[in-house]
Amino acid sequence: MTALESTAAYARTLDEQDPLREFRGRFLFPRGNSGEEAVYLVGNSLGLQPGSVRTAVERVLGEWEMLGVAGHFEGAHAWLASYGRVAESMAGLVGARPSEVAVMNGLTVNLHLLMVSFYRPTPARFRIAVEPLPFPSDLHAVRAQARFHGYPAEQAVVEIPPRPGEATLRTEDIEEFFRREGASVALLMLGGVNYYTGQAFDMGRVCAAARAAGCAVGLDLAHAAGNIPLSLHDWGPDFAAWCSYKYLNGGPGALAGCFVHERHAAKPDLPRFAGWWGQSVAERFAMGPHFTPAPGAAGWQVSNQPPVMLAALEASLALFHEAGLDRLREKSVRLTGYCEALLDGMRSAPFTVITPRDPAARGAQLSLRFPAGGREVFDRLARAGIVCDWREPGVIRVAPVPLYNSYTDVFRFAAALRAALA
Ligand SMILES: *Cc1c(COP(=O)(O)O)cnc(C)c1O
């Protein structure tokens, strides 16, 4: 990076040339007590509110007011029709066929529902493989599933180890793990982008390696959906789940995504925790005593879903389709690369970036690991109006989100970090 390139003026030039710059104005930025717009770099934790969400939510409140229960079926936006529409919109963002996706519940709930069907342990093959340092909720869920089937969690759950001294996993080592140990693994439950390191796995190769060893494969895409290009159908995991309140900006507690591969679409005998919403619309309202799951991911639904939350999510997903996933990814690679270049320019910095340098192996996040003193640096950043986050042990995460972050945001973060380190 040249001296010119490390100036605020250069960041402004990059913003002027950004073909997606107008999307920033369509989001609501938090203003702290000072009243000044925050430099918001935690879209990987809770995405910002699109301005269009309020209108969409108020529309549903109005329908409820005017139509009552008829709102399910009547009006321009009958709630019943919105389930399939939102699932289809979501499918387009994760590289799935429409019937492979349902929008329902929360992420961890979906993981459990899907593991009920796809974690089928036997005494010879009961282990669940996970990446190092998975998100705690995933760890609680896989351990609970193992115990539910009568296997001790300490023996059942195995973290695929990185090489000594390395924070991230190499794809060839994951492949080697499945060649060596796959026969005892019932399920690979992988965070497609790890929340701590920001590493994006080569999910196609990893799915292939695990499936070749006879393992079921589930992906947690909490940090991947809306962040990196996904080809769920082609990669061929058995199932996947993700939340919609991080990069997808669906709002706090938003309805989560659920993917079940087409090859399982018509298997009514798979064990599953059934509820009336998992049936076809006709059967659901026929109120009969027998349960026949709807084909595809819809057959894993349990309860009716909240139209207010669906409306928020639908409004948000529309922005992704409008901006275009290719253009978002292109900007994301540039924006995160720009952040990395500014960090590289900090001589004798007391942190290391543990996120892979290869853009193909990461999304919109960089994780800065501090052997010591990181918390103090983080607190100084917060006082300077930079919203990023702190994850134990020792990591500051920053996520420049291409839909609404600017190069100037990243510049201001880097300047504040430099000041905090001084
Ligand atoms: C954010 C996140 C969660 C949170 O789970 P919820 O059920 O949405 O509360 C779980 N797993 C991963 C990998 C996450 O990133």
The ligand as a Gaussian input file, in Angstrom:
#p B3LYP/6-31G(d) Opt

LIG

0 1
 C      -24.937000     -17.047000      15.697000
 C      -24.748000     -18.515000      15.760000
 C      -25.621000     -19.323000      16.500000
 C      -26.746000     -18.740000      17.302000
 O      -27.773000     -19.653000      17.459000
 P      -29.321000     -19.210000      17.535000
 O      -30.025000     -20.494000      17.602000
 O      -29.584000     -18.393000      16.308000
 O      -29.483000     -18.376000      18.748000
 C      -25.397000     -20.687000      16.482000
 N      -24.376000     -21.231000      15.774000
 C      -23.527000     -20.474000      15.052000
 C      -22.409000     -21.092000      14.272000
 C      -23.677000     -19.087000      15.034000
 O      -22.820000     -18.331000      14.356000

